[in-house]
C-alpha cells in the first residue's frame, strides 16, 4: 500500500478528460473531495463533439507543467495547442512541415510533451512515417520514418537523429523530471523454450540531451498475459499499471520505476486479484488513487492506502477517459508564438 505522498501533489488537483456516454460530449473536470463528489467543469479552448464519422478525440499529452496543458486531436494526430485553463492563454503550435511531403503521403504520431530545464523550453516529440503511397506513380521508394522535435522557444520543428521505438497502440505517455516516457512491446524468441515471447519496455526520452534510454519490465510482469496497461505518474515515480491474467482470474499490478534504463530498479507496490467489474486502468490521481473504467461505462477509483474501490459518479465511453494531475498556475506560456 502507498502511505506517503510526493510534494508533486501539494495543492494539486485531479483532472479528468472524458467522453460523457450520456450526451456524447467531451468534458474536462477538476475533481476534489474525499469521494470526488466535487466536479468543476472547465471549458475546452475549442468545442469537441463526438461524431462516429469524424476522428475527433481531444487528448492531454504527457502531464501538466507549470499550469500548461498540451492538447491535441488524438484521432488525426494534429491541432496541437498549449493551453493554461486558469489564464485561458492559448498558444497554437505550427504544423510540422514533413520533409518530402510534395512526393509522398505521410502521417504523424505525437509522443511526448515536456519541459527542458536546461534551456528553459517546452518541447514536443513527433514521429513521422511515409505511407508508401506516391503522389506520382513514378516516384522512388519513400524515405524511412524519422523523429522531429518542436521547441516553443524557437517556435519551430527540427529533426532528431535518434533510433527509438514508437509508443504502443493508443497509449499516452507521461512526463516527469525532464523526461518523456512511453511504452512499447516487441516479440522475440525465448532462449529457454524456443518459443515467441512478448517483452514490454518503457522508453524514456531526455529533453535536455535529446537522447532515449529503454527499460525492460520485470520478468514477473511482462511475461504474463496482459490485457491492459497504462503508464502514470504515482508518488513522484513513473508507474506501470497492468491488468493481466493469472491462472483463471484477472489481477491488477502496479510497479514504479526507480531509475530509467535499470531493469532491477522496478519496485512492485501492488498485486491483487481484481474485481470482475474492472475493465481497464485509465491513470493515477493524487494521494495514491488509481482510476479504472468498470462495467456500464462507469469510472471508479482504487485507494491504494485502503484497498477500497469506489464509483466516482462519472460515465465515459470505452477508451475515452484520461486522468492528469494538475497544479494551477498563472505563469505565462513562454515562447515567441503569441
ROKOL-268770 format. One record per residue (C-alpha): residue in one letter; x, y, z. Coordinates in nm, 4 decimals. Example, Ala and Ser with C-alpha at 12.3 -4.5 7.8 and 13.67 -1.06 7.14 Angstrom:
BEGIN
   code         px         py         pz
      A     1.2300    -0.4500     0.7800
      S     1.3670    -0.1060     0.7140
END
This chain:
BEGIN
   code         px         py         pz
      X     0.0000     0.0000     0.0000
      X     0.1024     0.3635    -0.0511
      X     0.1234     0.5695     0.2680
      X     0.3498     0.8653     0.1813
      X     0.2858     1.1233    -0.0871
      X     0.5224     1.3235    -0.3002
      X     0.5481     1.7056    -0.2931
      X     0.4203     1.6891    -0.6507
      X     0.0706     1.6611    -0.5020
      X     0.0828     1.9765    -0.2860
      X    -0.2136     2.1929    -0.3925
      X    -0.2635     1.9657    -0.6927
      X    -0.5962     1.8670    -0.8466
      X    -0.7122     1.5597    -1.0310
      X    -0.8098     1.6499    -1.3870
      X    -1.0473     1.4173    -1.5748
      X    -1.0796     1.4299    -1.9537
      X    -1.3574     1.2022    -2.0809
      X    -1.6245     1.1422    -2.3406
      X    -1.9504     1.1501    -2.1448
      X    -2.1520     0.8456    -2.2516
      X    -2.4807     1.0152    -2.1568
      X    -2.4620     1.3043    -2.4064
      X    -2.1519     1.2162    -2.6172
      X    -1.9754     1.5398    -2.5262
      X    -1.6056     1.5681    -2.4463
      X    -1.5776     1.7110    -2.0942
      X    -1.2962     1.8326    -1.8733
      X    -1.3462     1.8286    -1.4936
      X    -1.1404     1.9239    -1.1897
      X    -1.2189     1.6626    -0.9231
      X    -1.1984     1.7194    -0.5477
      X    -1.3471     1.5886    -0.2244
      X    -1.2853     1.2619    -0.0413
      X    -1.5000     1.0719    -0.2916
      X    -1.4533     1.3143    -0.5826
      X    -1.8048     1.4442    -0.5270
      X    -1.6972     1.7963    -0.6284
      X    -1.6659     1.8311    -1.0039
      X    -1.5883     2.1656    -1.1664
      X    -1.6293     2.1595    -1.5436
      X    -1.3728     2.3548    -1.7446
      X    -1.4387     2.4923    -2.0906
      X    -1.2203     2.3483    -2.3646
      X    -1.0401     2.6104    -2.5757
      X    -1.2250     2.4539    -2.8710
      X    -1.5555     2.2707    -2.8952
      X    -1.5221     1.8940    -2.9231
      X    -1.8289     1.6880    -3.0083
      X    -1.8261     1.3141    -3.0654
      X    -1.9100     1.2017    -3.4176
      X    -1.8944     0.8424    -3.5371
      X    -1.7759     0.9581    -3.8782
      X    -1.5065     1.2003    -3.7600
      X    -1.1801     1.1345    -3.5791
      X    -1.2324     1.3940    -3.3043
      X    -1.0615     1.2854    -2.9847
      X    -0.9070     1.5583    -2.7634
      X    -0.6192     1.4274    -2.5541
      X    -0.3878     1.5824    -2.2983
      X    -0.0313     1.4940    -2.3927
      X     0.2041     1.3988    -2.1125
      X     0.1450     1.5909    -1.7908
      X     0.0531     1.9428    -1.6831
      X     0.3660     2.1602    -1.6497
      X     0.3578     2.4993    -1.4731
      X    -0.0181     2.5056    -1.5265
      X     0.0198     2.4435    -1.9011
      X    -0.1543     2.1590    -2.0835
      X    -0.0605     2.0281    -2.4277
      X    -0.3822     1.9340    -2.6077
      X    -0.4179     1.7727    -2.9484
      X    -0.6601     1.5711    -3.1589
      X    -0.5598     1.2106    -3.0945
      X    -0.7779     1.0872    -3.3812
      X    -0.5912     1.2805    -3.6504
      X    -0.2672     1.3426    -3.4541
      X    -0.2969     1.7138    -3.5301
      X    -0.4160     2.0521    -3.3996
      X    -0.1626     2.0816    -3.1168
      X    -0.2092     2.3704    -2.8714
      X    -0.0564     2.4743    -2.5393
      X    -0.3233     2.5992    -2.3010
      X    -0.3447     2.7346    -1.9476
      X    -0.7021     2.6769    -1.8201
      X    -0.6577     2.9352    -1.5410
      X    -0.5398     3.2299    -1.7519
      X    -0.7028     3.0956    -2.0720
      X    -0.3808     3.1747    -2.2588
      X    -0.3636     2.9696    -2.5790
      X    -0.0564     2.9013    -2.7892
      X    -0.1105     2.7288    -3.1241
      X     0.1754     2.5006    -3.2267
      X     0.2557     2.5315    -3.6002
      X     0.2073     2.2237    -3.8140
      X     0.5155     2.0189    -3.8791
      X     0.6031     2.0524    -4.2468
      X     0.7136     1.6969    -4.3258
      X     1.0151     1.6571    -4.5484
      X     0.9414     1.5159    -4.8956
      X     0.5718     1.5930    -4.8422
      X     0.5393     1.7002    -5.2052
      X     0.6267     1.3499    -5.3248
      X     0.4874     1.1123    -5.0594
      X     0.1862     1.0714    -4.8347
      X     0.2797     1.0809    -4.4667
      X     0.1342     1.0598    -4.1163
      X     0.2343     1.1830    -3.7716
      X     0.2248     1.0192    -3.4295
      X     0.2673     1.2540    -3.1346
      X     0.4632     1.1001    -2.8471
      X     0.5595     1.3422    -2.5740
      X     0.5368     1.6913    -2.4260
      X     0.7662     1.8183    -2.1539
      X     0.9925     2.0857    -2.0138
      X     1.3668     2.1146    -2.0748
      X     1.5106     2.2608    -1.7523
      X     1.8497     2.3324    -1.9106
      X     1.7249     2.5509    -2.1966
      X     1.4070     2.6678    -2.0174
      X     1.1955     2.5437    -2.3070
      X     0.8824     2.3381    -2.3717
      X     0.9256     2.0601    -2.6277
      X     0.7020     1.8178    -2.8210
      X     0.8170     1.4892    -2.9786
      X     0.6628     1.3589    -3.3007
      X     0.7222     1.0531    -3.5206
      X     0.6847     1.0876    -3.8996
      X     0.6057     0.7923    -4.1260
      X     0.5697     0.7845    -4.5049
      X     0.2935     0.5531    -4.6184
      X     0.4451     0.4357    -4.9456
      X     0.1594     0.5913    -5.1435
      X     0.3135     0.8117    -5.4089
      X     0.1564     1.1293    -5.5363
      X     0.3116     1.0400    -5.8693
      X     0.3361     0.6733    -5.9685
      X     0.6910     0.7094    -6.0991
      X     0.8381     0.8345    -5.7721
      X     1.1059     0.6379    -5.5918
      X     1.0587     0.4352    -5.2739
      X     0.9650     0.6730    -4.9878
      X     1.2207     0.7574    -4.7193
      X     1.2174     0.5785    -4.3860
      X     1.0454     0.7076    -4.0721
      X     1.2144     0.9648    -3.8513
      X     1.1630     1.1786    -3.5402
      X     1.1047     1.5525    -3.5101
      X     1.1042     1.7731    -3.2013
      X     0.9307     2.1096    -3.1512
      X     1.0785     2.3924    -2.9450
      X     0.8437     2.6574    -2.8082
      X     1.1347     2.8977    -2.7617
      X     1.2204     2.8901    -3.1347
      X     0.8620     2.8079    -3.2395
      X     0.9938     2.5539    -3.4894
      X     1.0445     2.1823    -3.5569
      X     1.3773     2.0113    -3.6179
      X     1.4847     1.6562    -3.6998
      X     1.6040     1.4258    -3.4216
      X     1.8889     1.1917    -3.5107
      X     1.7908     0.9125    -3.2732
      X     1.6839     0.5499    -3.3013
      X     1.3986     0.4750    -3.0625
      X     1.0751     0.2794    -3.0608
      X     0.7298     0.4260    -3.1028
      X     0.4596     0.4012    -2.8386
      X     0.2209     0.1084    -2.8249
      X    -0.1214     0.1447    -2.9879
      X    -0.3454     0.4072    -2.8260
      X    -0.1332     0.4520    -2.5129
      X    -0.0459     0.8000    -2.3902
      X     0.2920     0.8705    -2.2363
      X     0.3790     1.0729    -1.9269
      X     0.6312     1.3419    -1.8353
      X     0.8421     1.3514    -1.5192
      X     1.1611     1.5364    -1.4221
      X     1.2761     1.6407    -1.7676
      X     1.1942     1.3118    -1.9415
      X     0.9055     1.1893    -2.1576
      X     0.8105     0.8241    -2.1091
      X     0.6021     0.5817    -2.3163
      X     0.5885     0.2028    -2.3518
      X     0.6160    -0.0445    -2.6378
      X     0.6108    -0.4217    -2.6906
      X     0.8354    -0.6391    -2.9053
      X     0.8163    -1.0099    -2.9868
      X     1.1345    -1.2143    -2.9541
      X     1.2498    -1.5758    -2.9396
      X     1.2923    -1.7254    -2.5932
      X     1.6342    -1.8853    -2.5371
      X     1.4792    -2.1287    -2.2891
      X     1.1605    -2.2541    -2.4533
      X     1.2478    -2.1515    -2.8123
      X     0.9006    -2.0025    -2.8374
      X     0.7998    -1.6458    -2.9221
      X     0.7564    -1.4198    -2.6199
      X     0.6461    -1.0581    -2.5881
      X     0.8664    -0.8195    -2.3942
      X     0.7483    -0.4797    -2.2719
      X     0.9816    -0.1806    -2.2460
      X     0.9496     0.1779    -2.1278
      X     1.1184     0.4383    -2.3492
      X     1.2468     0.7428    -2.1573
      X     1.3491     1.0437    -2.3666
      X     1.5681     1.3108    -2.2064
      X     1.4555     1.6534    -2.3284
      X     1.7893     1.8206    -2.2450
      X     2.0383     1.5965    -2.4264
      X     1.7633     1.4661    -2.6598
      X     1.8652     1.1026    -2.6138
      X     1.6498     0.7992    -2.5206
      X     1.7037     0.5035    -2.2883
      X     1.4873     0.1914    -2.2544
      X     1.3921    -0.0146    -1.9505
      X     1.2628    -0.3711    -1.9676
      X     0.9671    -0.4524    -1.7423
      X     1.0275    -0.7150    -1.4719
      X     1.0031    -1.0808    -1.5720
      X     0.7081    -1.1426    -1.3403
      X     0.5036    -0.8744    -1.5183
      X     0.5911    -0.8694    -1.8881
      X     0.5835    -1.2481    -1.9185
      X     0.2195    -1.2748    -1.8133
      X    -0.0840    -1.2471    -2.0366
      X    -0.1553    -0.8761    -2.0036
      X    -0.4857    -0.7368    -2.1261
      X    -0.4355    -0.3665    -2.0489
      X    -0.1504    -0.1385    -1.9449
      X    -0.1223     0.2297    -1.8618
      X     0.1740     0.4484    -1.7683
      X     0.1139     0.7037    -1.4934
      X     0.2958     0.9301    -1.2506
      X     0.2479     0.7919    -0.8986
      X     0.4066     0.9424    -0.5871
      X     0.6817     1.1080    -0.7907
      X     0.7679     0.7986    -0.9948
      X     0.6834     0.6603    -1.3358
      X     0.4410     0.3745    -1.2690
      X     0.3128     0.0895    -1.4842
      X    -0.0450    -0.0170    -1.4085
      X    -0.1226    -0.3588    -1.5566
      X    -0.4286    -0.5788    -1.5734
      X    -0.3271    -0.9363    -1.6517
      X    -0.4470    -1.2960    -1.6449
      X    -0.3070    -1.5259    -1.3761
      X    -0.4372    -1.8841    -1.3896
      X    -0.8142    -1.8269    -1.4246
      X    -0.8517    -1.4784    -1.2763
      X    -0.7602    -1.1180    -1.3530
      X    -0.5041    -0.9339    -1.1421
      X    -0.4073    -0.5684    -1.1049
      X    -0.0348    -0.4993    -1.0711
      X     0.1338    -0.1641    -1.0061
      X     0.5110    -0.1180    -1.0261
      X     0.7208     0.2002    -1.0086
      X     1.0456     0.2695    -1.1937
      X     1.3368     0.3702    -0.9721
      X     1.5920     0.4552    -1.2424
      X     1.5412     0.4652    -1.6208
      X     1.7446     0.2006    -1.8093
      X     1.7862    -0.0144    -1.4945
      X     1.5528    -0.3148    -1.5086
      X     1.6312    -0.4117    -1.1483
      X     1.5059    -0.0735    -1.0215
      X     1.1391    -0.1653    -1.0761
      X     0.9551    -0.1956    -0.7416
      X     0.6215    -0.3757    -0.7223
      X     0.3779    -0.1843    -0.4995
      X     0.0543    -0.3707    -0.5517
      X    -0.0596    -0.7033    -0.6955
      X    -0.4064    -0.8365    -0.6154
      X    -0.6855    -1.0284    -0.7785
      X    -0.9144    -0.7696    -0.9320
      X    -1.2902    -0.7416    -0.9221
      X    -1.4602    -0.8851    -1.2279
      X    -1.6226    -0.5482    -1.2989
      X    -1.2883    -0.3708    -1.3648
      X    -1.2347    -0.3157    -1.7362
      X    -0.9082    -0.1223    -1.7781
      X    -0.6893     0.1358    -1.5973
      X    -0.7013     0.4994    -1.7100
      X    -0.4416     0.6646    -1.4854
      X    -0.3335     0.7795    -1.1395
      X    -0.4513     1.0823    -0.9449
      X    -0.3118     1.2388    -0.6297
      X    -0.2628     1.0612    -0.2955
      X    -0.2458     0.7061    -0.4231
      X    -0.5682     0.6991    -0.6236
      X    -0.5806     0.4728    -0.9297
      X    -0.8694     0.5230    -1.1720
      X    -1.0358     0.2480    -1.3741
      X    -1.3103     0.2044    -1.6279
      X    -1.5619    -0.0504    -1.4965
      X    -1.8823    -0.2074    -1.6274
      X    -2.1662     0.0037    -1.7730
      X    -1.9317     0.2896    -1.8716
      X    -1.8777     0.3848    -1.5052
      X    -1.5477     0.5189    -1.3710
      X    -1.4143     0.4070    -1.0332
      X    -1.1209     0.4852    -0.8055
      X    -0.8964     0.2458    -0.6129
      X    -0.7445     0.3960    -0.2971
      X    -0.4052     0.2288    -0.2515
      X    -0.3934     0.3272     0.1167
      X    -0.7112     0.1317     0.1984
      X    -0.7605    -0.1021    -0.0982
      X    -1.1180     0.0249    -0.1360
      X    -1.2735     0.0742    -0.4824
      X    -1.5491     0.3355    -0.5143
      X    -1.7572     0.4658    -0.8032
      X    -1.6930     0.8378    -0.8716
      X    -2.0257     0.9101    -1.0405
      X    -1.8986     0.9674    -1.3953
      X    -1.9761     0.7713    -1.7110
      X    -1.7333     0.7578    -2.0041
      X    -1.7195     0.5704    -2.3335
      X    -1.4699     0.2849    -2.3551
      X    -1.1081     0.4022    -2.4046
      X    -1.2270     0.7641    -2.3854
      X    -1.1118     0.8727    -2.0385
      X    -0.7876     1.0210    -1.9100
      X    -0.6541     1.1306    -1.5698
      X    -0.3912     1.4056    -1.5254
      X    -0.2519     1.5651    -1.2076
      X    -0.2910     1.9428    -1.2420
      X    -0.1473     2.2312    -1.0377
      X    -0.2949     2.5733    -1.1097
      X    -0.0553     2.8461    -1.2188
      X    -0.0805     3.1972    -1.3602
      X     0.2632     3.1805    -1.5212
      X     0.2557     3.2823    -1.8891
      X     0.3288     3.0271    -2.1583
      X     0.6806     3.1121    -2.2721
      X     0.7709     3.1373    -2.6374
      X     0.7528     3.3544    -2.9450
      X     0.4221     3.2253    -3.0798
      X     0.1771     3.4797    -2.9402
END
